[in-house]
Amino acid sequence: MSMRRFTRLTNAFSKKVENHYHMLSLYFTWYNWVRIHKTLRVTPAMEAGLTDTTKDMDWIVELIEEDSN
């Protein structure tokens, strides 16, 4: 429900499949690595043992910049 990009009534709606792909990638990265979940009290990546620290949006920007170079 937090993905308003799929609703046609908003300004964020995009018809290009490539834009949806990129937005979903950003959303899943944020959801699993940055967002602390109420029930877990940690990120899903921390709960799965993939990392022991929380990440932030700067980390995601660095990943994007590394990928584009």
Biotite code that builds the C-alpha atoms (Angstrom):
import biotite.structure as struc

atoms = struc.array([
    struc.Atom([0.000, 0.000, 0.000], chain_id="A", res_id=1, res_name="MET", atom_name="CA", element="C"),
    struc.Atom([2.961, 2.367, 0.375], chain_id="A", res_id=2, res_name="SER", atom_name="CA", element="C"),
    struc.Atom([3.716, 2.188, -3.350], chain_id="A", res_id=3, res_name="MET", atom_name="CA", element="C"),
    struc.Atom([1.570, 4.987, -4.800], chain_id="A", res_id=4, res_name="ARG", atom_name="CA", element="C"),
    struc.Atom([3.482, 4.602, -8.054], chain_id="A", res_id=5, res_name="ARG", atom_name="CA", element="C"),
    struc.Atom([1.052, 1.884, -9.124], chain_id="A", res_id=6, res_name="PHE", atom_name="CA", element="C"),
    struc.Atom([-2.036, 4.055, -8.675], chain_id="A", res_id=7, res_name="THR", atom_name="CA", element="C"),
    struc.Atom([-2.987, 5.934, -11.759], chain_id="A", res_id=8, res_name="ARG", atom_name="CA", element="C"),
    struc.Atom([-4.520, 8.843, -9.843], chain_id="A", res_id=9, res_name="LEU", atom_name="CA", element="C"),
    struc.Atom([-1.239, 10.242, -8.503], chain_id="A", res_id=10, res_name="THR", atom_name="CA", element="C"),
    struc.Atom([1.477, 12.410, -9.999], chain_id="A", res_id=11, res_name="ASN", atom_name="CA", element="C"),
    struc.Atom([4.044, 9.652, -9.399], chain_id="A", res_id=12, res_name="ALA", atom_name="CA", element="C"),
    struc.Atom([2.388, 7.262, -11.867], chain_id="A", res_id=13, res_name="PHE", atom_name="CA", element="C"),
    struc.Atom([4.658, 6.275, -14.737], chain_id="A", res_id=14, res_name="SER", atom_name="CA", element="C"),
    struc.Atom([3.836, 4.341, -17.882], chain_id="A", res_id=15, res_name="LYS", atom_name="CA", element="C"),
    struc.Atom([7.395, 3.214, -18.572], chain_id="A", res_id=16, res_name="LYS", atom_name="CA", element="C"),
    struc.Atom([8.173, -0.304, -17.357], chain_id="A", res_id=17, res_name="VAL", atom_name="CA", element="C"),
    struc.Atom([11.818, 0.645, -16.873], chain_id="A", res_id=18, res_name="GLU", atom_name="CA", element="C"),
    struc.Atom([10.837, 3.370, -14.381], chain_id="A", res_id=19, res_name="ASN", atom_name="CA", element="C"),
    struc.Atom([8.724, 0.872, -12.436], chain_id="A", res_id=20, res_name="HIS", atom_name="CA", element="C"),
    struc.Atom([11.650, -1.543, -12.345], chain_id="A", res_id=21, res_name="TYR", atom_name="CA", element="C"),
    struc.Atom([14.002, 1.099, -10.941], chain_id="A", res_id=22, res_name="HIS", atom_name="CA", element="C"),
    struc.Atom([11.480, 2.320, -8.379], chain_id="A", res_id=23, res_name="MET", atom_name="CA", element="C"),
    struc.Atom([10.790, -1.207, -7.188], chain_id="A", res_id=24, res_name="LEU", atom_name="CA", element="C"),
    struc.Atom([14.522, -1.815, -6.816], chain_id="A", res_id=25, res_name="SER", atom_name="CA", element="C"),
    struc.Atom([14.861, 1.316, -4.691], chain_id="A", res_id=26, res_name="LEU", atom_name="CA", element="C"),
    struc.Atom([11.806, 0.425, -2.627], chain_id="A", res_id=27, res_name="TYR", atom_name="CA", element="C"),
    struc.Atom([12.900, -3.150, -1.892], chain_id="A", res_id=28, res_name="PHE", atom_name="CA", element="C"),
    struc.Atom([16.410, -2.010, -0.983], chain_id="A", res_id=29, res_name="THR", atom_name="CA", element="C"),
    struc.Atom([15.019, 0.610, 1.400], chain_id="A", res_id=30, res_name="TRP", atom_name="CA", element="C"),
    struc.Atom([12.437, -1.796, 2.857], chain_id="A", res_id=31, res_name="TYR", atom_name="CA", element="C"),
    struc.Atom([14.913, -4.591, 3.570], chain_id="A", res_id=32, res_name="ASN", atom_name="CA", element="C"),
    struc.Atom([18.116, -2.698, 4.448], chain_id="A", res_id=33, res_name="TRP", atom_name="CA", element="C"),
    struc.Atom([17.088, 0.721, 5.823], chain_id="A", res_id=34, res_name="VAL", atom_name="CA", element="C"),
    struc.Atom([13.620, 0.531, 7.398], chain_id="A", res_id=35, res_name="ARG", atom_name="CA", element="C"),
    struc.Atom([13.478, -0.737, 10.968], chain_id="A", res_id=36, res_name="ILE", atom_name="CA", element="C"),
    struc.Atom([10.365, -2.903, 11.276], chain_id="A", res_id=37, res_name="HIS", atom_name="CA", element="C"),
    struc.Atom([8.186, -2.569, 14.363], chain_id="A", res_id=38, res_name="LYS", atom_name="CA", element="C"),
    struc.Atom([7.749, -6.290, 15.001], chain_id="A", res_id=39, res_name="THR", atom_name="CA", element="C"),
    struc.Atom([11.390, -7.217, 14.366], chain_id="A", res_id=40, res_name="LEU", atom_name="CA", element="C"),
    struc.Atom([12.875, -4.049, 15.926], chain_id="A", res_id=41, res_name="ARG", atom_name="CA", element="C"),
    struc.Atom([15.635, -4.360, 13.309], chain_id="A", res_id=42, res_name="VAL", atom_name="CA", element="C"),
    struc.Atom([15.813, -4.416, 9.514], chain_id="A", res_id=43, res_name="THR", atom_name="CA", element="C"),
    struc.Atom([15.007, -7.682, 7.706], chain_id="A", res_id=44, res_name="PRO", atom_name="CA", element="C"),
    struc.Atom([18.627, -7.836, 6.504], chain_id="A", res_id=45, res_name="ALA", atom_name="CA", element="C"),
    struc.Atom([19.822, -7.692, 10.114], chain_id="A", res_id=46, res_name="MET", atom_name="CA", element="C"),
    struc.Atom([17.308, -10.335, 11.170], chain_id="A", res_id=47, res_name="GLU", atom_name="CA", element="C"),
    struc.Atom([18.529, -12.625, 8.369], chain_id="A", res_id=48, res_name="ALA", atom_name="CA", element="C"),
    struc.Atom([22.128, -12.150, 9.488], chain_id="A", res_id=49, res_name="GLY", atom_name="CA", element="C"),
    struc.Atom([23.246, -10.368, 6.309], chain_id="A", res_id=50, res_name="LEU", atom_name="CA", element="C"),
    struc.Atom([24.507, -7.310, 8.202], chain_id="A", res_id=51, res_name="THR", atom_name="CA", element="C"),
    struc.Atom([24.894, -6.184, 11.789], chain_id="A", res_id=52, res_name="ASP", atom_name="CA", element="C"),
    struc.Atom([24.385, -2.446, 11.216], chain_id="A", res_id=53, res_name="THR", atom_name="CA", element="C"),
    struc.Atom([21.536, -0.365, 9.863], chain_id="A", res_id=54, res_name="THR", atom_name="CA", element="C"),
    struc.Atom([22.011, 1.330, 6.530], chain_id="A", res_id=55, res_name="LYS", atom_name="CA", element="C"),
    struc.Atom([20.773, 4.766, 5.446], chain_id="A", res_id=56, res_name="ASP", atom_name="CA", element="C"),
    struc.Atom([19.739, 6.527, 2.243], chain_id="A", res_id=57, res_name="MET", atom_name="CA", element="C"),
    struc.Atom([23.323, 7.739, 1.707], chain_id="A", res_id=58, res_name="ASP", atom_name="CA", element="C"),
    struc.Atom([24.348, 4.081, 1.469], chain_id="A", res_id=59, res_name="TRP", atom_name="CA", element="C"),
    struc.Atom([21.718, 3.506, -1.242], chain_id="A", res_id=60, res_name="ILE", atom_name="CA", element="C"),
    struc.Atom([22.938, 6.577, -3.169], chain_id="A", res_id=61, res_name="VAL", atom_name="CA", element="C"),
    struc.Atom([26.498, 5.226, -3.008], chain_id="A", res_id=62, res_name="GLU", atom_name="CA", element="C"),
    struc.Atom([25.292, 1.899, -4.412], chain_id="A", res_id=63, res_name="LEU", atom_name="CA", element="C"),
    struc.Atom([23.602, 3.683, -7.311], chain_id="A", res_id=64, res_name="ILE", atom_name="CA", element="C"),
    struc.Atom([26.679, 5.782, -8.027], chain_id="A", res_id=65, res_name="GLU", atom_name="CA", element="C"),
    struc.Atom([28.942, 2.703, -7.991], chain_id="A", res_id=66, res_name="GLU", atom_name="CA", element="C"),
    struc.Atom([26.592, 0.912, -10.377], chain_id="A", res_id=67, res_name="ASP", atom_name="CA", element="C"),
    struc.Atom([26.477, 3.829, -12.818], chain_id="A", res_id=68, res_name="SER", atom_name="CA", element="C"),
    struc.Atom([30.282, 4.089, -13.072], chain_id="A", res_id=69, res_name="ASN", atom_name="CA", element="C"),
])
